[in-house]
């Protein structure tokens, strides 16, 4: 058939009227207004309605790119409107209080209430299904511990560290300047200053906004070495030493991987590399900014711990740690073996769960790559306890932490403290619009738009950040008291229960292996842990042959 005959068929056959309804309305309305408008002049105003509809329908009818628009001129565009509206309608109308993802309405509401200083109590009992196999709970005591201190902190720093740090039980996790706007970074840091907890920079570098208010900083160093790199993108000891000496920088952290996209680098297009971002990252203005998948400063576990030791020396003896989402268990065990072989101890390890993430990441990596926090945390706990390093090398958890109960549960699995990112974004006013990667964040948190960032009034949002952290730790204290403990350090796996079915529950130490102190050195009982320990090679991240 010729193109003309095909077009004729499209306009005259197979429910032609319903398919081309807006085209016909636009045509009839435009022709009618022109035909009788000379007599009834007010009808000419209708051209402002009918002519654009006709033009849009004609464009859709002949354009070659979208099938729906060719077959349903103009009307197919309503599909895009409802696709755009769908997440908002779902969040505000369709979803129940417990169904939202990644954070439910109730989880977000708890953060909002605490950030605003409002009542965070819940009436009429829990809405959770306590007989669901997803339900978990902490065991309480008949004899609550009323004299438990309201605040406890974690001493971070081995005897190889000359400037140890006292970390809060909840801190701000890694979020880079560039992913977050300047106002958001300032508000977070001022909130950390008010509340006396730390603020992780993320791998995007140590920006002026991180330092402006004097809140405690953990400077994260990723594979791009932003803020401490030479022109070739390699680690620059001089640059690092100069910036790590800043009084606000309390610790430094080597990012090996992150939960949202483990083993994946990143590219910031040159068009987004503004003079401000270029100065923060030590990269040329207007040129593509590459963050490689892996580090160039080391390639083996021994080289990693030696690099960490060098960073500690360059920073003047401040604690240095690593952050990773666990992949192959033998790789984490290899780092532990490297510490034992060299005698160089890393001061802390942050385990990032695969459920974490604030910015955009490839869907496949977010959904299917990386170990969830619980398994990764328990593996790191066993690695440290089993080699008698737990207590010397501190362990932190990062991944969907938003409540005192979450901190307590992570503590039961071995965490000394927790870091949170999205929860602190909620405290700034984030509404989970899922537009972090588009630079169109409606609340001004994850955007570089000055117009949108105006929505964040720094002093007011900083108070909300501090209130959320303070209220959450107050809730943690209430749980410590209810469980008959004196400190979050006393939570143990047998006090954390998991429902297996509607008629069965187990404590965590019945479901997962938890080694005794020194057990990895003396001969571990669990066959899987024994295999991973045997596979670990301090001279290589590759699996050692049996």
C-alpha positions as CSV (number, residue, x, y, z in Angstrom):
1,X,0.0,0.0,0.0
2,X,1.1,3.5,-0.7
3,X,1.7,6.0,2.1
4,X,-1.4,7.9,1.1
5,X,-3.6,4.8,1.2
6,X,-2.2,3.9,4.6
7,X,-2.9,7.3,5.9
8,X,-6.4,7.2,4.5
9,X,-7.0,3.8,6.3
10,X,-5.7,5.3,9.5
11,X,-8.3,8.1,9.3
12,X,-11.3,6.1,8.1
13,X,-11.0,2.5,9.3
14,X,-10.8,0.4,12.6
15,X,-12.5,2.6,15.1
16,X,-11.3,5.7,13.3
17,X,-13.5,8.1,15.2
18,X,-12.4,7.0,18.7
19,X,-8.7,6.8,17.6
20,X,-8.7,10.2,16.0
21,X,-11.2,11.9,18.2
22,X,-8.9,14.8,19.3
23,X,-7.8,15.3,15.7
24,X,-11.5,15.6,14.6
25,X,-12.3,17.9,17.5
26,X,-9.4,20.1,16.7
27,X,-10.3,20.1,13.0
28,X,-14.0,20.8,13.4
29,X,-13.5,23.4,16.1
30,X,-10.8,25.3,14.1
31,X,-12.8,25.2,10.8
32,X,-16.0,26.1,12.6
33,X,-14.5,29.0,14.4
34,X,-13.0,30.4,11.2
35,X,-16.3,29.8,9.2
36,X,-18.6,31.7,11.5
37,X,-16.2,33.8,13.6
38,X,-16.7,36.7,11.1
39,X,-20.2,37.0,12.4
40,X,-19.8,36.0,16.1
41,X,-16.4,37.4,16.9
42,X,-16.3,35.9,20.4
43,X,-15.9,32.5,18.7
44,X,-12.5,33.4,17.4
45,X,-11.2,33.1,21.0
46,X,-11.9,29.3,20.8
47,X,-9.1,29.1,18.2
48,X,-6.7,29.4,21.2
49,X,-8.1,26.0,22.3
50,X,-8.8,24.1,19.0
51,X,-5.8,25.2,16.9
52,X,-3.1,23.8,19.3
53,X,-5.0,20.6,19.6
54,X,-5.2,20.3,15.8
55,X,-1.5,21.1,15.4
56,X,-0.5,18.6,18.0
57,X,-2.7,15.9,16.5
58,X,-1.3,16.5,13.0
59,X,2.3,16.4,14.3
60,X,1.6,13.1,16.1
61,X,-0.1,11.6,13.0
62,X,2.9,12.0,10.8
63,X,5.9,11.7,13.2
64,X,7.8,8.4,12.8
65,X,9.1,7.8,16.4
66,X,6.1,6.8,18.6
67,X,3.6,4.2,17.5
68,X,0.9,5.2,20.0
69,X,1.0,8.8,18.9
70,X,0.7,7.8,15.2
71,X,-2.3,5.6,16.0
72,X,-3.9,7.9,18.6
73,X,-3.0,11.5,17.6
74,X,-2.8,13.8,20.6
75,X,-4.8,11.5,22.9
76,X,-1.8,9.2,23.4
77,X,-0.1,12.0,25.2
78,X,-2.4,11.5,28.2
79,X,-0.6,8.3,28.8
80,X,2.6,10.3,29.5
81,X,0.7,12.5,31.9
82,X,-0.6,9.5,33.9
83,X,2.9,7.9,33.8
84,X,4.2,11.1,35.4
85,X,1.4,11.3,37.8
86,X,1.5,7.6,38.8
87,X,4.3,7.7,41.5
88,X,2.7,10.7,43.2
89,X,-0.8,9.3,43.1
90,X,0.5,6.0,44.4
91,X,2.4,7.6,47.3
92,X,-0.4,9.9,48.4
93,X,-3.6,8.0,47.5
94,X,-3.0,4.3,46.7
95,X,-0.3,3.1,49.1
96,X,-1.1,2.0,52.6
97,X,1.0,3.3,55.5
98,X,3.2,0.2,55.4
99,X,3.6,-0.5,51.6
100,X,5.8,2.3,50.3
101,X,9.2,1.5,48.9
102,X,12.1,2.0,49.6
103,X,10.7,3.7,52.7
104,X,7.0,3.3,53.8
105,X,4.8,6.2,54.8
106,X,5.1,5.3,58.5
107,X,8.9,5.1,58.3
108,X,9.1,8.6,56.7
109,X,6.4,10.0,59.1
110,X,8.5,8.9,62.1
111,X,11.6,10.8,60.8
112,X,9.5,13.9,60.0
113,X,7.9,13.9,63.5
114,X,11.2,13.6,65.2
115,X,12.8,16.2,63.0
116,X,10.0,18.7,63.7
117,X,10.0,18.0,67.4
118,X,6.4,16.6,67.2
119,X,4.9,13.7,69.1
120,X,6.2,10.4,67.6
121,X,4.0,8.0,69.6
122,X,1.7,5.6,67.7
123,X,-1.8,4.9,68.9
124,X,-3.9,1.7,69.0
125,X,-1.0,-0.8,68.8
126,X,1.3,-1.9,66.0
127,X,0.1,-2.0,62.4
128,X,2.7,-4.7,61.6
129,X,1.7,-8.3,61.1
130,X,3.5,-9.9,64.0
131,X,2.9,-13.4,62.6
132,X,4.4,-12.6,59.2
133,X,7.7,-14.3,58.5
134,X,9.2,-10.8,57.9
135,X,8.5,-9.8,61.6
136,X,11.5,-9.4,63.9
137,X,11.8,-8.1,67.5
138,X,14.1,-7.4,70.4
139,X,13.8,-9.4,73.6
140,X,13.0,-7.2,76.6
141,X,13.8,-7.8,80.3
142,X,11.5,-8.1,83.3
143,X,14.2,-6.0,85.1
144,X,14.7,-2.8,83.1
145,X,18.0,-1.0,83.6
146,X,16.9,2.4,84.9
147,X,20.4,3.6,85.5
148,X,21.6,3.2,81.9
149,X,23.4,6.3,80.7
150,X,21.4,8.4,78.3
151,X,24.4,8.9,76.0
152,X,27.3,6.6,75.1
153,X,29.9,7.1,72.5
154,X,32.3,4.8,70.7
155,X,36.1,5.2,71.0
156,X,37.5,4.9,67.5
157,X,41.2,4.5,67.0
158,X,43.6,1.6,67.6
159,X,46.9,2.0,69.6
160,X,48.4,3.0,66.2
161,X,46.3,6.1,66.1
162,X,47.4,9.2,68.0
163,X,44.2,11.3,67.5
164,X,41.3,8.9,68.3
165,X,37.7,10.0,67.9
166,X,34.6,9.5,70.1
167,X,31.8,8.7,67.6
168,X,28.1,9.1,68.2
169,X,25.9,6.0,67.8
170,X,24.1,7.6,64.8
171,X,25.9,9.8,62.2
172,X,25.3,11.2,58.7
173,X,26.3,8.7,56.0
174,X,28.2,9.5,52.8
175,X,26.5,12.0,50.5
176,X,28.6,14.1,48.1
177,X,28.5,17.7,47.2
178,X,27.2,17.6,43.6
179,X,24.7,14.9,44.4
180,X,23.3,17.1,47.1
181,X,23.1,20.8,46.8
182,X,25.2,23.3,48.8
183,X,22.3,24.2,51.1
184,X,21.7,20.6,52.0
185,X,25.3,20.0,52.7
186,X,25.5,23.1,54.9
187,X,22.3,22.2,56.8
188,X,23.6,18.6,57.4
189,X,26.9,19.9,58.7
190,X,25.4,22.5,60.9
191,X,23.0,19.9,62.3
192,X,26.0,17.6,63.0
193,X,27.7,20.6,64.8
194,X,24.6,21.2,66.9
195,X,24.1,17.6,67.8
196,X,27.8,16.6,68.2
197,X,27.9,13.8,65.7
198,X,29.8,13.4,62.4
199,X,29.1,14.1,58.8
200,X,30.6,11.9,56.0
201,X,31.5,13.8,52.9
202,X,30.9,11.1,50.4
203,X,33.5,10.5,47.6
204,X,32.8,13.9,45.9
205,X,35.4,15.7,47.9
206,X,35.8,18.0,50.9
207,X,33.8,21.1,49.8
208,X,33.7,24.5,51.5
209,X,30.1,23.7,52.5
210,X,31.3,20.7,54.5
211,X,33.7,23.0,56.5
212,X,31.7,26.2,56.8
213,X,30.0,25.4,60.1
214,X,32.6,23.3,61.8
215,X,30.7,20.1,62.2
216,X,32.8,16.9,62.6
217,X,33.8,15.5,59.3
218,X,34.7,12.0,58.0
219,X,36.5,12.6,54.7
220,X,35.7,9.8,52.3
221,X,38.3,9.0,49.7
222,X,37.0,7.0,46.6
223,X,38.7,5.7,43.6
224,X,38.7,9.1,42.0
225,X,40.7,10.6,44.9
226,X,38.7,13.8,44.6
227,X,40.3,16.6,46.6
228,X,43.6,14.7,46.9
229,X,44.6,13.7,43.3
230,X,47.2,14.7,40.8
231,X,46.6,15.6,37.2
232,X,46.6,11.9,36.2
233,X,43.9,11.1,38.8
234,X,46.2,9.3,41.2
235,X,46.4,9.8,44.9
236,X,48.4,12.9,45.9
237,X,49.9,12.6,49.4
238,X,50.7,16.3,49.7
239,X,47.1,17.4,48.8
240,X,45.7,14.8,51.1
241,X,47.9,15.8,54.1
242,X,47.1,19.5,53.7
243,X,43.3,18.9,53.7
244,X,43.2,16.1,56.2
245,X,45.0,18.4,58.7
246,X,41.9,20.6,59.0
247,X,40.5,20.6,62.5
248,X,37.1,19.6,61.4
249,X,38.3,16.4,59.7
250,X,38.2,13.8,62.5
251,X,38.7,10.6,60.5
252,X,39.3,9.5,56.9
253,X,37.6,6.7,55.1
254,X,38.6,4.6,52.0
255,X,35.6,3.8,49.9
256,X,36.0,0.4,48.3
257,X,32.4,0.0,47.2
258,X,28.9,1.2,48.0
259,X,25.6,-0.6,48.5
260,X,23.7,1.1,45.7
261,X,26.2,0.2,42.9
262,X,29.1,-2.0,44.2
263,X,32.0,-2.4,41.9
264,X,30.8,0.4,39.6
265,X,32.5,3.7,39.0
266,X,30.9,6.8,37.7
267,X,31.2,9.7,35.2
268,X,30.2,13.3,35.9
269,X,29.8,14.9,32.4
270,X,32.0,17.9,31.7
271,X,28.9,20.1,31.3
272,X,28.2,19.6,35.0
273,X,31.7,20.2,36.2
274,X,31.3,23.8,37.3
275,X,34.2,25.9,38.7
276,X,32.9,25.1,42.2
277,X,32.8,21.4,41.7
278,X,36.1,21.4,39.9
279,X,37.8,23.2,42.8
280,X,36.4,20.7,45.3
281,X,37.4,17.6,43.2
282,X,40.7,18.9,41.8
283,X,39.6,18.4,38.3
284,X,39.6,20.7,35.2
285,X,36.5,22.8,34.7
286,X,34.2,21.5,31.9
287,X,35.9,18.2,31.4
288,X,34.5,14.7,32.1
289,X,35.2,13.6,35.7
290,X,35.8,9.9,36.0
291,X,35.5,7.8,39.1
292,X,37.0,4.4,38.2
293,X,35.5,1.1,39.4
294,X,38.7,0.3,41.4
295,X,41.6,2.0,43.1
296,X,44.9,2.8,41.5
297,X,46.8,3.2,44.9
298,X,46.6,-0.5,45.8
299,X,45.6,-3.9,44.2
300,X,46.1,-6.4,47.0
301,X,44.8,-6.7,50.6
302,X,48.3,-6.0,52.0
303,X,48.7,-2.9,49.8
304,X,45.3,-1.7,51.0
305,X,46.2,-1.9,54.7
306,X,49.6,-0.3,53.9
307,X,47.8,2.5,52.1
308,X,45.5,3.0,55.1
309,X,48.5,3.2,57.4
310,X,50.1,5.8,55.1
311,X,46.9,7.8,55.2
312,X,46.9,7.7,59.0
313,X,50.4,9.0,59.1
314,X,49.7,11.8,56.5
315,X,46.6,12.9,58.5
316,X,48.6,13.3,61.7
317,X,47.5,10.1,63.3
318,X,43.7,10.5,62.8
319,X,41.7,7.2,62.5
320,X,41.4,5.7,59.0
321,X,38.8,3.2,58.0
322,X,37.3,1.4,55.0
323,X,33.8,1.3,53.6
324,X,32.5,-1.5,51.5
325,X,29.5,-3.5,50.4
326,X,30.5,-7.1,50.9
327,X,30.7,-9.2,47.8
328,X,32.9,-12.3,48.0
329,X,33.4,-13.2,51.7
330,X,36.9,-14.3,51.2
331,X,37.9,-10.8,50.1
332,X,36.9,-9.3,53.4
333,X,38.7,-12.1,55.2
334,X,41.8,-11.4,53.1
335,X,41.8,-7.8,54.5
336,X,41.7,-9.2,58.0
337,X,44.6,-11.6,57.2
338,X,46.5,-8.7,55.7
339,X,46.1,-6.7,59.0
340,X,47.4,-9.7,61.0
341,X,50.3,-10.3,58.6
342,X,51.5,-6.7,58.4
343,X,50.6,-5.6,61.9
344,X,48.9,-2.5,60.4
345,X,45.4,-2.2,61.8
346,X,42.6,-0.3,60.1
347,X,40.8,1.7,62.8
348,X,37.2,1.0,61.6
349,X,35.2,-0.8,59.0
350,X,31.8,0.5,57.6
351,X,29.6,-2.1,56.1
352,X,27.3,-0.7,53.5
353,X,24.2,-2.8,52.7
354,X,22.9,-3.4,49.2
355,X,19.6,-1.8,50.3
356,X,21.3,1.5,50.8
357,X,21.8,4.4,48.3
358,X,20.8,8.0,48.0
359,X,21.6,8.9,44.3
360,X,21.0,7.2,41.0
361,X,22.5,3.8,40.1
362,X,22.0,1.2,37.3
363,X,18.9,-0.8,38.2
364,X,20.6,-4.1,37.8
365,X,23.3,-3.2,40.3
366,X,20.9,-1.7,42.8
367,X,18.6,-4.8,42.6
368,X,20.9,-7.7,42.1
369,X,24.5,-7.0,43.0
370,X,25.9,-6.7,46.5
371,X,25.2,-8.3,49.9
372,X,22.4,-6.9,52.1
373,X,23.5,-5.2,55.3
374,X,22.5,-8.0,57.7
375,X,24.6,-10.7,56.1
376,X,27.5,-8.3,55.4
377,X,27.5,-7.0,59.0
378,X,27.5,-10.5,60.5
379,X,30.3,-11.6,58.2
380,X,32.4,-8.6,59.3
381,X,31.6,-9.2,62.9
382,X,32.7,-12.8,62.6
383,X,35.9,-11.8,60.9
384,X,36.8,-9.4,63.7
385,X,35.7,-11.5,66.6
386,X,37.2,-14.7,65.2
387,X,40.6,-13.0,65.0
388,X,40.4,-11.2,68.4
389,X,40.2,-7.8,66.6
390,X,36.7,-6.8,67.6
391,X,37.0,-3.8,70.0
392,X,40.3,-2.7,68.5
393,X,38.9,-2.4,65.0
394,X,35.5,-0.8,65.2
395,X,32.5,-1.8,63.1
396,X,29.8,0.5,61.7
397,X,26.6,-0.3,59.8
398,X,25.1,1.8,56.9
399,X,22.0,0.8,55.1
400,X,18.4,1.9,55.6
401,X,18.7,2.9,59.2
402,X,16.0,5.3,60.4
403,X,15.0,4.4,64.0
404,X,16.4,3.5,67.4
405,X,15.2,-0.1,66.9
406,X,17.2,-0.3,63.7
407,X,20.3,0.9,65.5
408,X,19.7,-1.7,68.3
409,X,19.2,-4.5,65.8
410,X,22.4,-3.7,64.0
411,X,24.2,-3.5,67.4
412,X,22.9,-7.1,68.2
413,X,24.7,-8.2,65.0
414,X,28.0,-6.5,65.8
415,X,27.7,-2.8,64.9
416,X,29.3,-0.3,67.2
417,X,27.4,2.6,65.5
418,X,25.2,3.3,62.5
419,X,25.3,5.8,59.7
420,X,22.2,7.0,57.9
421,X,21.7,8.9,54.6
422,X,18.2,8.9,53.4
423,X,16.8,9.3,56.9
424,X,18.7,12.5,57.3
425,X,17.5,13.6,53.8
426,X,13.9,13.1,55.2
427,X,14.9,15.3,58.1
428,X,15.7,18.0,55.6
429,X,12.3,17.7,54.0
430,X,12.9,15.1,51.3
431,X,9.5,13.6,50.2
432,X,10.9,10.5,48.3
433,X,9.9,11.9,45.0
434,X,12.5,9.6,43.4
435,X,14.0,12.4,41.2
436,X,17.4,12.6,42.8
437,X,19.2,12.0,39.5
438,X,17.3,14.5,37.4
439,X,18.4,17.7,39.1
440,X,14.7,18.5,39.6
441,X,14.4,17.6,43.3
442,X,11.2,19.4,44.4
443,X,12.4,20.1,48.0
444,X,15.9,21.4,46.9
445,X,17.9,18.6,48.6
446,X,19.4,16.7,45.7
447,X,19.8,19.4,43.1
448,X,22.2,22.1,42.0
449,X,19.4,24.5,41.0
450,X,19.7,27.7,43.0
451,X,15.9,28.3,42.6
452,X,15.1,24.9,44.1
453,X,17.7,25.0,46.8
454,X,16.0,28.2,48.0
455,X,13.5,25.9,49.6
456,X,16.1,24.8,52.2
457,X,16.5,27.4,54.9
458,X,19.8,26.3,56.4
459,X,19.4,27.2,60.1
460,X,15.9,25.8,60.3
461,X,16.8,22.6,58.5
462,X,19.9,22.2,60.6
463,X,17.8,22.2,63.8
464,X,15.6,19.5,62.3
465,X,18.7,17.4,61.5
466,X,19.9,17.7,65.1
467,X,16.5,17.0,66.5
468,X,16.0,13.8,64.5
469,X,19.4,12.4,65.6
470,X,18.8,13.3,69.2
471,X,15.3,11.9,69.3
472,X,16.4,8.7,67.6
473,X,19.1,8.1,70.1
474,X,16.6,8.8,72.9
475,X,14.5,6.0,71.5
476,X,17.6,3.8,71.4
477,X,18.2,4.6,75.1
478,X,14.6,3.6,75.9
479,X,15.2,0.2,74.1
480,X,18.4,-0.3,76.0
481,X,16.6,0.3,79.3
482,X,13.7,-2.0,78.3
483,X,16.1,-4.8,77.4
484,X,17.8,-4.5,80.8
485,X,21.1,-3.4,79.4
486,X,23.5,-0.5,80.2
487,X,24.8,0.2,76.7
488,X,24.1,-0.6,73.0
489,X,27.4,-2.6,73.2
490,X,25.6,-5.2,75.3
491,X,23.0,-6.2,72.6
492,X,23.7,-9.8,71.4
493,X,22.4,-12.0,68.6
494,X,20.3,-14.2,71.0
495,X,18.3,-11.1,72.0
496,X,17.2,-10.4,68.4
497,X,14.3,-12.7,67.2
498,X,13.1,-13.5,63.7
499,X,9.8,-15.2,62.9
500,X,10.3,-18.1,60.5
501,X,6.6,-18.9,60.1
502,X,3.3,-18.2,61.8
503,X,4.1,-20.9,64.4
504,X,7.9,-20.6,64.7
505,X,10.5,-18.1,65.7
506,X,14.3,-18.3,66.2
507,X,16.9,-16.0,67.7
508,X,19.7,-14.8,65.3
509,X,22.3,-17.1,66.8
510,X,20.1,-20.1,66.0
511,X,19.8,-18.9,62.4
512,X,23.3,-17.7,61.6
513,X,26.8,-18.8,62.7
514,X,28.4,-16.4,65.3
515,X,32.0,-17.3,66.1
516,X,33.6,-17.1,69.5
517,X,36.7,-14.9,70.1
518,X,39.7,-16.3,68.3
519,X,37.7,-19.1,66.6
520,X,38.9,-18.4,63.1
521,X,42.5,-18.8,64.3
522,X,41.8,-21.9,66.4
523,X,39.6,-23.7,63.9
524,X,36.1,-22.5,63.0
525,X,33.1,-24.8,63.5
526,X,31.0,-23.5,60.6
527,X,31.9,-25.1,57.3
528,X,31.1,-22.0,55.2
529,X,33.2,-19.7,57.4
530,X,36.0,-22.2,57.4
531,X,36.0,-22.4,53.6
532,X,36.0,-18.6,53.2
533,X,38.8,-18.2,55.7
534,X,40.9,-20.8,53.8
535,X,40.2,-19.1,50.5
536,X,41.4,-15.7,51.8
537,X,44.8,-14.6,50.6
538,X,46.4,-11.5,52.1
539,X,48.5,-11.1,48.9
540,X,45.6,-11.1,46.5
541,X,41.9,-10.4,46.3
542,X,41.5,-13.6,44.2
543,X,40.3,-16.8,45.8
544,X,43.1,-19.0,47.1
545,X,43.1,-22.4,45.6
546,X,42.3,-25.2,48.1
